Amino acid sequence: MREFVMPTWAAVFGLSALCLAASPASAATIQGGATSTIVGVNAGLCLGVKGASAAPGALLQSQNCSGSDFQSWKFVKDSAGYFELVNAGSGLCIDVTGGSSANGTNLQQWNCSGANHQKWNLSDQGAGQFAIISRYNGLALEVFDASTTNGARVVQWTWAGGSHQKWTVPAATGSGGAGPASGAVITLKGVQAGHCVGVKGASAASGTALQSQACSGATFQQWKALKDAAGDYELVNAGSGLCMDVPGASSANGAAIQQWGCGGGAWQKWQFHDDQAGHTYITSKSSGLALDVAQASTADGAAIIQWPYRGGANQQWVATAASGGSTPPAAGGPIGFGAATTGGKGGAVVTVTTTEQLSKALCATTSNSVCTDTTPRIIRVSGLIDFRGTEGNQTSLGCTYSHNNCAVNGKSERILNFSSYCSGRATYNITYDAAGKTPLLVGSNKTLIGVGAGSGIKGKGLMLKGGVSNVIVRNLSITDINDGVIWAGDAITLDNASKVWIDHNRIARIGRQMIVTGWGTAQQVTISDNDFDGTSDYGHYCNGKHYWVMLLVAENQTITLSGNRIHNTSGRSPEVGKQSTAASGGIVHVVNNHYDGNYYMGLGASDDAVTLVEGNYFAKGEYFFPIFSNATTNKIFAPIDSNIASANNTCVSVLGRNCASNYDTNSPKDFILNPAAMTTIQTSSAAVQAIKSVTPRAYANVPGRAVGPQAGLTE
């Protein structure tokens, strides 16, 4: 045992401690408000509360990491850059017992008061490690006597720089800017051996171990990085479609990392951290342990494990874009209800670059505001065609429509005074771009396709109405139509249209709906592999998530909604139904779509329209309900793992195939099996055939698909 330093020395703390305590700005890499484990560098054990006690005065210990809330700490940053460290289990703060300045004083938890003896400076020591220094007395948080024993005391002591005084805080340093762009396909190349993380034996089987392998460019060494709203990543293997996984959510040092079907659990979430040396280290959200090449091996085939982060080269990685970029778009034509759509096949090919050229190519002749141009034509949009400002501005009466009149950065969602939407609300003039209110008419037998991944239309949408048929809209961005002003423009409208394929587009920043059907019919429609991006400066709930996504209320509609990514939305994703005078709302098949970063309302079910929901992946969202449904009356059939066996009895009987289970942990009770939905489908042989022809993927293989415009996609 070492001797205590004399109190006279403790009173001046030593020069090194003074330097650390004087510089709270050195903790700039710590995210205020984050919650994280605090892991000791010397033993890899977690800072926790003795006995998982919620009582003031309970002592702190160095403990085997268990994932307990009593080993989790919230970093509450003050205006001077110091932190209160608040225990997630008890809600109490790390506290210097009795306000002591003596070396060796036990640290405890106590009611948070904001006093200096509960304030801490996290001083960056490099390699992702921190000293935790009391603002009150300049002493460092340490594991007493450098113990590696579970349950060792945690005390304060003069800073000396030992590993028992250094800590990592994985989730508080967060992924931040260290992680790849969401959707990027990357390789993870180890710094020590220059090898890549890959799947043993290039296997597609769940449970297969990961290895450090000589880099070959194989898809089994490529990972699709999918970032959620919290900044954590799922890493989906490009070869197998399975996720990087900590077996059994283990918190044990040395647990071998594997691949497994993606489920959205914390044991499949990873955090990227900048090691301040040009590399990245990667930690498990569930265990706080780092991705590690076992025993620092440089051998081809060495095991990938989890281990406390120590800053070694065997725990450092370089994440780079994989050759080939992303999964290529699906080959072939439309599936499902829109399978017979051919668009402008066989017609003249026209390349357009201006607003006038595009308008004329889509519809050369009209009668009574309906396009009468039925000449087959393939229209290639080269570059971005921007309609904003081309028709001036328009001013109309409207009102604030965001939830409880909320605003973010001074911006509120507004609505034009249509019907009774502004009833009971203060009205005022709203000025908006006039082009968004008058969509482009599209005639029958047309293919509208973007050239490369960077072509599209800004400021104006598309209208298919009056019996228009056989239209393809593909590989475009359709964006920036009076964002934040409802009724000032939709992206794509189908009103009495048939045989339509909407594929591999990106739709974002739209005033109202991204896609709307009704009041006339929308039959034989497929909406596939699109990127519905709800990211906005507005959002009905002032959270940057667009509410008005897809309103599918056409009479007797038949729609396949397949393979799309629907993210950062807060409603109507889609909402299905019918108008009051329509005979039926028809059938909508929602299959293999990926929902992520969503809030509140996902799919809105209905008594009036049948919705078959299968094989979709609903990632965990904040206050997110994937299906708004009434279990008694809504005609919805939505299996999940817990009821798939029962569902398949019906699916085989009606469709001649099994249905695919959906994945959700947000609100599984909303996934209901109303037999009336399948009975209605069974009455239409055309509907049975269209749905039967679609072979759903397992939900684990849904994240990571290539959606939106693609460089190599052609007509």
ABEGO torsion letter per residue (X at the ends): XBBBBBAAAAAAGEAAAAAAAABAAAAAABBBGBBBBBBBAAAGBBBBBBGGBABBGBBBBBBBBAGBAAABBBBBBBAAGBBBBBBAAAGBBBBBBGGBABBGBBBBBBBBAGBAAABBBBBBAEGGBBBBBBAAAGBBBBBBGGBABBGBBBBBBBBAGBAAABBBBAAAAEAEAABBBBGBBBBBBBAAAGBBBBBBGGBABBGBBBBBBBBAGBAAABBBBBBBAAGBBBBBBAAAGBBBBBBGGBABBGBBBBBBBBAGBAAABBBBBBAGAGBBBBBBAAAGBBBBBBGGBABBGBBBBBBBBAGBAAABBBBBBBBGGBBBBBBEBBBEAAAABAEABGBBBBBBABAAAAAAAABABBBGGBBABABBBBBBBBEBBBABGAAEBBBBBBBBABBGGBBBGGBBBBBBBBEAAABGBBBBBBBBBAAAABBBBBBBGBBBBBBEAABEBBGBBBBBBGGBBGBBBBGBBBBGBGBGBBGAEBABBBBGBBGBBBBGBBBBGBABBABBBOABBBBGBBBBGBBBBABBABEAAGAGBBABABBBABBGBBBBBBGBBBBGBAEGOBBBEBBAABABAEBBBBBGBBBBGBBGBBBBBBAABBBBBBGBBBBBBBGBBABBBBAAABBBBBBBAAAAAAAAAAAAAAAGBBBBBBBBAABAAABBBBAAAAAAAAABAAAAAAAAABBBBBAAAABGBBBEBBAABBX
